Amino acid sequence: MSRKAITLLMILGGLAFMIIGYFSSAPWGAESVRNSNPRFDFAPALFVLGVIIAFSSAVVYELLPTREEDDGAGE
């Protein structure tokens, strides 16, 4: 698997965690503060985990070695 594919999968996975964590942390339409608790206890941590995964994709991209077909150099 190429480093571009791994990086893209990490970004998409992190984005999915961020979306799920965000919408689970802040319920829409809560009429009072009492009803505004997260849907599950670790929803904010899920959002933070998504941010960490998305930003660490840059580190993974830089640390993985390139292969000849990844560098874009022709013949």
Backbone hydrogen bonds in HBPLUS format (Angstrom, degrees):
<---DONOR---> <-ACCEPTOR-->    atom                        ^
c    i                          cat <-CA-CA->   ^        H-A-AA   ^      H-
h    n   atom  resd res      DA  || num        DHA   H-A  angle D-A-AA Bond
n    s   type  num  typ     dist DA aas  dist angle  dist       angle   num
A0006-ILE N   A0002-SER O   3.08 MM   4  6.42 160.8  2.12 151.1 156.4     1
A0007-THR N   A0003-ARG O   2.95 MM   4  6.00 160.1  1.99 141.8 147.4     2
A0008-LEU N   A0004-LYS O   2.94 MM   4  6.09 159.3  1.98 144.9 150.8     3
A0009-LEU N   A0005-ALA O   2.92 MM   4  6.11 158.8  1.96 148.3 154.0     4
A0010-MET N   A0006-ILE O   2.95 MM   4  6.18 152.5  2.03 146.3 153.9     5
A0011-ILE N   A0007-THR O   2.95 MM   4  6.20 158.1  2.00 150.7 156.5     6
A0012-LEU N   A0008-LEU O   2.94 MM   4  6.14 166.0  1.96 152.3 156.1     7
A0013-GLY N   A0009-LEU O   2.84 MM   4  5.90 156.1  1.89 143.4 150.8     8
A0014-GLY N   A0010-MET O   2.86 MM   4  5.95 159.9  1.90 145.5 151.3     9
A0015-LEU N   A0011-ILE O   2.89 MM   4  6.05 153.7  1.96 144.8 152.6    10
A0016-ALA N   A0012-LEU O   2.92 MM   4  6.13 151.4  2.01 142.7 150.3    11
A0017-PHE N   A0013-GLY O   3.00 MM   4  6.30 159.8  2.04 149.2 154.1    12
A0018-MET N   A0014-GLY O   2.90 MM   4  6.14 154.5  1.96 146.0 153.5    13
A0019-ILE N   A0015-LEU O   2.94 MM   4  6.17 160.4  1.98 150.9 155.3    14
A0020-ILE N   A0016-ALA O   2.99 MM   4  6.18 171.6  2.00 154.7 157.1    15
A0021-GLY N   A0017-PHE O   2.84 MM   4  5.86 163.4  1.87 147.9 153.6    16
A0022-TYR N   A0018-MET O   2.83 MM   4  5.86 153.7  1.90 144.5 151.9    17
A0023-PHE N   A0019-ILE O   3.06 MM   4  6.18 177.1  2.07 153.5 154.5    18
A0024-SER N   A0020-ILE O   3.02 MM   4  5.99 134.5  2.23 139.8 151.8    19
A0025-SER N   A0021-GLY O   2.97 MM   4  5.91 131.6  2.21 135.6 146.6    20
A0025-SER N   A0022-TYR O   3.19 MM   3  5.18 133.0  2.43  94.9 107.5    21
A0026-ALA N   A0022-TYR O   3.21 MM   4  6.38 157.0  2.27 154.8 158.3    22
A0039-ARG N   A0024-SER O   2.88 MM  15  5.35 166.9  1.90 159.9 162.8    23
A0035-ASN N   A0032-SER O   3.16 MM   3  5.48 137.4  2.35 103.4 113.5    24
A0036-SER N   A0033-VAL O   3.11 MM   3  5.11 164.5  2.13 107.3 111.4    25
A0043-ALA N   A0040-PHE O   3.23 MM   3  5.74 157.4  2.28 127.7 125.8    26
A0046-LEU N   A0042-PHE O   3.04 MM   4  6.32 140.9  2.19 145.3 156.4    27
A0046-LEU N   A0043-ALA O   3.14 MM   3  5.03 124.0  2.47  93.6 107.9    28
A0047-PHE N   A0043-ALA O   3.19 MM   4  6.56 148.9  2.29 147.6 154.9    29
A0048-VAL N   A0044-PRO O   3.09 MM   4  6.43 159.7  2.13 147.9 152.9    30
A0049-LEU N   A0045-ALA O   2.87 MM   4  6.05 155.0  1.93 145.3 152.5    31
A0050-GLY N   A0046-LEU O   3.04 MM   4  6.26 149.5  2.13 140.9 148.4    32
A0051-VAL N   A0047-PHE O   3.09 MM   4  6.48 151.2  2.18 147.2 154.6    33
A0052-ILE N   A0048-VAL O   2.95 MM   4  6.25 159.2  2.00 151.7 157.4    34
A0053-ILE N   A0049-LEU O   2.92 MM   4  6.15 161.1  1.96 151.0 155.8    35
A0054-ALA N   A0050-GLY O   2.96 MM   4  6.10 163.8  1.98 147.6 152.2    36
A0055-PHE N   A0051-VAL O   2.96 MM   4  6.13 164.7  1.99 152.0 156.0    37
A0056-SER N   A0052-ILE O   2.88 MM   4  5.92 146.7  1.99 143.8 153.5    38
A0057-SER N   A0054-ALA O   3.35 MM   3  5.41 148.8  2.45  96.1 104.9    39
A0058-ALA N   A0055-PHE O   3.38 MM   3  5.97 150.5  2.47 110.0 115.5    40
A0059-VAL N   A0056-SER O   3.11 MM   3  5.13 120.9  2.47  95.9 110.1    41
A0060-VAL N   A0056-SER O   3.03 MM   4  6.37 161.6  2.07 153.3 158.0    42
A0061-TYR N   A0057-SER O   2.92 MM   4  6.06 155.3  1.98 142.8 149.7    43
A0062-GLU N   A0058-ALA O   3.10 MM   4  6.31 152.4  2.18 140.9 147.4    44
A0063-LEU N   A0059-VAL O   2.93 MM   4  6.12 149.4  2.03 149.9 158.7    45
A0064-LEU N   A0060-VAL O   3.03 MM   4  6.00 154.1  2.10 152.9 156.5    46
A0070-ASP N   A0067-ARG O   2.97 MM   3  5.22 144.7  2.10 106.6 117.5    47
